[in-house]
Amino acid sequence: MALTRFRNRKDPAATGNSLRTHLAEAETRRHPSPKSYPWAVIHACELARDVLPLVEGQLAVGMRPSLLTPNGTIGTAGFFKTGKREQARSISLLETWGHVREWKNLIYESAAETSSELLHAHSFSAGMAAVRVSSSVVYQFRRPIEKLAAAAGNGDENSWLGRSFRVAEQFVLTRAGAVVVNDHIQRLACLDRGVNAANVFLIPQPVEQTLLESVPERKWLIELANAGPDTVLLLAPAIEGSESENRAAFLRWMRVLCTVRGDNPDVRLVLLADGTDKDSISEIASSCNLMPWICVLPPCVQERALATADVVICDREHAAGGIAVQVLAHGRALLACDAEQHRDITPEGRGCLWFRAGEVSDIAKRASFLAGNPQFRRALASAGRDHCRATRSPEAVGAQYDAVYRNAFSKRKGRDANSPRPQFIPLHVGS
């Protein structure tokens, strides 16, 4: 049995051998939620670390989450202190049905159906097993199973096997009491596969509390960039593309820097690259006479750089990586292309200025404005962090799952959450 129960801090029966011990420090930093949603829910997941931010948020709003994994009992304080690393199973369509059988056995052995109000499945295998044994299942849909297998190099999504798994996942999506997605593209994919729009809930991934509380290390970045205390630091995050695609992106940033320097001489452009990409940047910067205003750092320091730069520029090549969320959480000014992935993060543009993707003149115009207006830049950054805290903090995300669980629980067979208990009236026969 691999079931781990996590109790809320207010539960007097809770023991130190639970996740609340690990989260004690985090809970002292947050304000208690004014509302409580005491759902007993089991998260069936391949890796515990993938759902721990969500579990933290659900604990904060009064829920009673548990974990069910194929890797044994987890969640004790010792698990976190030792930094235990879980081994992820590769996604192979040929092995997936075997994983479904394993999950079905796990659910039966743990009595998950009777010991909780809902099953929340975070993988295809767990979801397929859950909808076969329970009528109140929440399915977390991220990417289609056939695309995940193809990305792992274990099959062609357009093969006969890939198409058969597309149909199988459609069965899970339509049988689940509720489906949770993290962006608009995933929502459209669910609707395309026949899921009722009322059963699809768009809820963002929670942001870790450490990001919302990060502090910039300006002195560190100023020294590396050979800059002054008033220098405006622009950052273009690392990219993963072909050599020609990366080279075109680096040339774009040089052209942006040339234009920005015309209005704001005291700027530095920080780029994250290594290997051949670093050589390409040096070559282009030298030919443009921009080396004194360029700083190239290894991608391994990207997190520190994102938390420190004055302005972070995210074009289309950064949209799928979730970098914009980190920028807002760190409280830095974001300059982002108007792409659907970025609109999912901040639909109304809080904490962000939009530009037309790949258009040098538009990027440079807005970057110059931010570089020359420090007060507006700081206000923009503060608004972005406030928006992230209000919509993506663990507590905010945890509270959003109440509507999901209500919808799924209402479909539970044999147990109606809303209808009153029947009252039996004695029948008197005769006088």
PEWO-V625354 format. One record per residue. N is the residue number from 1. RES is the residue in one letter. NEAR is the number of other C-alpha atoms within 12 Angstrom. D_FIRST is the distance of its C-alpha to the first C-alpha in whole Angstrom. Layout:
# PEWO-V625354
<<N RES NEAR D_FIRST> <N RES NEAR D_FIRST>>
This chain:
# PEWO-V625354
<<1 M 23 0> <2 A 30 4> <3 L 32 6> <4 T 33 9> <5 R 36 12> <6 F 41 16> <7 R 36 18> <8 N 36 22> <9 R 30 24> <10 K 21 26> <11 D 17 24> <12 P 9 25> <13 A 13 21> <14 A 17 20> <15 T 19 19> <16 G 22 20> <17 N 22 17> <18 S 33 16> <19 L 39 18> <20 R 37 21> <21 T 27 22> <22 H 28 22> <23 L 32 24> <24 A 20 26> <25 E 15 29> <26 A 26 29> <27 E 26 29> <28 T 15 32> <29 R 15 34> <30 R 23 33> <31 H 16 35> <32 P 22 33> <33 S 21 33> <34 P 12 35> <35 K 19 33> <36 S 23 29> <37 Y 28 27> <38 P 27 24> <39 W 34 22> <40 A 32 18> <41 V 43 17> <42 I 43 13> <43 H 46 14> <44 A 46 13> <45 C 42 14> <46 E 33 14> <47 L 28 16> <48 A 37 15> <49 R 27 19> <50 D 24 20> <51 V 33 19> <52 L 32 20> <53 P 30 23> <54 L 39 22> <55 V 46 20> <56 E 45 23> <57 G 42 25> <58 Q 46 23> <59 L 47 23> <60 A 40 26> <61 V 36 27> <62 G 32 25> <63 M 38 22> <64 R 38 19> <65 P 44 16> <66 S 43 13> <67 L 45 11> <68 L 44 8> <69 T 43 9> <70 P 35 9> <71 N 27 10> <72 G 22 7> <73 T 26 8> <74 I 34 11> <75 G 40 14> <76 T 26 15> <77 A 22 19> <78 G 17 19> <79 F 21 17> <80 F 22 21> <81 K 13 23> <82 T 11 22> <83 G 13 22> <84 K 17 19> <85 R 14 20> <86 E 22 17> <87 Q 14 18> <88 A 16 19> <89 R 20 19> <90 S 20 22> <91 I 27 23> <92 S 28 24> <93 L 37 25> <94 L 19 25> <95 E 19 22> <96 T 31 20> <97 W 22 20> <98 G 19 18> <99 H 28 16> <100 V 30 16> <101 R 23 15> <102 E 27 11> <103 W 37 11> <104 K 32 12> <105 N 25 9> <106 L 30 7> <107 I 40 9> <108 Y 23 9> <109 E 18 6> <110 S 28 6> <111 A 23 9> <112 A 39 10> <113 E 31 14> <114 T 21 15> <115 S 23 13> <116 S 31 15> <117 E 35 19> <118 L 46 18> <119 L 49 16> <120 H 50 17> <121 A 45 17> <122 H 38 18> <123 S 42 19> <124 F 44 20> <125 S 41 17> <126 A 44 15> <127 G 47 18> <128 M 43 19> <129 A 41 16> <130 A 44 16> <131 V 37 20> <132 R 25 19> <133 V 29 17> <134 S 37 18> <135 S 34 22> <136 S 40 21> <137 V 47 20> <138 V 49 21> <139 Y 48 22> <140 Q 46 23> <141 F 43 25> <142 R 31 27> <143 R 27 28> <144 P 35 28> <145 I 40 26> <146 E 34 29> <147 K 26 31> <148 L 26 28> <149 A 30 28> <150 A 24 31> <151 A 18 31> <152 A 17 29> <153 G 15 31> <154 N 22 29> <155 G 25 32> <156 D 24 34> <157 E 24 34> <158 N 16 37> <159 S 17 36> <160 W 14 35> <161 L 25 32> <162 G 26 32> <163 R 22 33> <164 S 20 31> <165 F 33 28> <166 R 31 30> <167 V 20 30> <168 A 28 27> <169 E 39 26> <170 Q 31 29> <171 F 25 27> <172 V 39 24> <173 L 42 27> <174 T 31 29> <175 R 31 26> <176 A 45 24> <177 G 41 25> <178 A 43 26> <179 V 46 26> <180 V 42 27> <181 V 33 29> <182 N 29 30> <183 D 30 34> <184 H 26 36> <185 I 23 36> <186 Q 28 33> <187 R 32 34> <188 L 22 37> <189 A 27 34> <190 C 38 32> <191 L 23 36> <192 D 18 37> <193 R 22 34> <194 G 23 35> <195 V 29 32> <196 N 22 34> <197 A 22 36> <198 A 20 35> <199 N 33 31> <200 V 38 31> <201 F 36 31> <202 L 31 32> <203 I 33 30> <204 P 37 31> <205 Q 36 28> <206 P 38 28> <207 V 39 30> <208 E 31 29> <209 Q 31 31> <210 T 21 32> <211 L 29 34> <212 L 33 36> <213 E 23 37> <214 S 23 38> <215 V 20 42> <216 P 24 44> <217 E 20 46> <218 R 25 49> <219 K 21 51> <220 W 19 48> <221 L 34 49> <222 I 28 53> <223 E 16 53> <224 L 25 52> <225 A 31 54> <226 N 26 57> <227 A 26 57> <228 G 20 59> <229 P 18 58> <230 D 19 59> <231 T 29 57> <232 V 39 55> <233 L 49 52> <234 L 49 51> <235 L 44 48> <236 A 45 47> <237 P 46 43> <238 A 35 42> <239 I 32 42> <240 E 22 41> <241 G 17 43> <242 S 13 46> <243 E 19 49> <244 S 14 51> <245 E 17 49> <246 N 29 48> <247 R 26 52> <248 A 22 53> <249 A 35 51> <250 F 40 52> <251 L 28 56> <252 R 29 55> <253 W 39 54> <254 M 39 57> <255 R 29 59> <256 V 36 57> <257 L 44 58> <258 C 31 62> <259 T 26 62> <260 V 33 60> <261 R 30 62> <262 G 19 66> <263 D 21 65> <264 N 28 63> <265 P 24 64> <266 D 26 61> <267 V 39 58> <268 R 43 56> <269 L 47 53> <270 V 45 50> <271 L 45 48> <272 L 33 45> <273 A 32 45> <274 D 22 46> <275 G 15 47> <276 T 16 49> <277 D 31 49> <278 K 27 50> <279 D 19 53> <280 S 26 54> <281 I 36 54> <282 S 29 56> <283 E 20 58> <284 I 25 58> <285 A 30 59> <286 S 17 62> <287 S 14 63> <288 C 22 63> <289 N 17 64> <290 L 27 61> <291 M 24 60> <292 P 23 61> <293 W 35 59> <294 I 37 56> <295 C 33 53> <296 V 37 50> <297 L 30 47> <298 P 23 44> <299 P 23 41> <300 C 15 38> <301 V 23 40> <302 Q 27 40> <303 E 29 38> <304 R 28 40> <305 A 43 43> <306 L 44 42> <307 A 40 42> <308 T 35 45> <309 A 44 47> <310 D 47 50> <311 V 48 49> <312 V 49 46> <313 I 49 47> <314 C 45 45> <315 D 40 46> <316 R 32 45> <317 E 30 43> <318 H 33 41> <319 A 29 40> <320 A 23 37> <321 G 20 36> <322 G 29 35> <323 I 36 38> <324 A 50 40> <325 V 45 37> <326 Q 44 36> <327 V 50 40> <328 L 51 40> <329 A 44 38> <330 H 42 40> <331 G 39 43> <332 R 48 45> <333 A 49 47> <334 L 52 46> <335 L 49 48> <336 A 46 47> <337 C 32 48> <338 D 32 47> <339 A 28 44> <340 E 23 42> <341 Q 29 39> <342 H 41 41> <343 R 26 42> <344 D 31 38> <345 I 42 38> <346 T 34 41> <347 P 22 43> <348 E 16 46> <349 G 28 46> <350 R 35 46> <351 G 40 46> <352 C 43 47> <353 L 40 50> <354 W 35 50> <355 F 27 52> <356 R 21 53> <357 A 26 50> <358 G 28 52> <359 E 22 56> <360 V 29 57> <361 S 22 60> <362 D 26 57> <363 I 38 55> <364 A 34 58> <365 K 28 59> <366 R 34 56> <367 A 46 55> <368 S 33 59> <369 F 26 59> <370 L 36 55> <371 A 38 57> <372 G 27 60> <373 N 20 59> <374 P 23 56> <375 Q 15 56> <376 F 21 55> <377 R 32 53> <378 R 25 51> <379 A 22 51> <380 L 29 49> <381 A 37 47> <382 S 27 46> <383 A 29 46> <384 G 37 43> <385 R 38 41> <386 D 24 41> <387 H 30 40> <388 C 42 37> <389 R 33 36> <390 A 25 37> <391 T 32 35> <392 R 36 33> <393 S 40 32> <394 P 40 28> <395 E 41 29> <396 A 36 31> <397 V 36 29> <398 G 41 26> <399 A 37 29> <400 Q 31 30> <401 Y 44 26> <402 D 31 27> <403 A 26 30> <404 V 37 27> <405 Y 40 25> <406 R 30 28> <407 N 28 29> <408 A 38 25> <409 F 34 25> <410 S 26 28> <411 K 26 27> <412 R 30 24> <413 K 18 25> <414 G 12 26> <415 R 19 26> <416 D 19 29> <417 A 19 29> <418 N 12 32> <419 S 10 34> <420 P 8 35> <421 R 9 34> <422 P 7 36> <423 Q 7 39> <424 F 6 41> <425 I 6 44> <426 P 6 46> <427 L 7 48> <428 H 6 52> <429 V 5 54> <430 G 4 57> <431 S 4 60>>
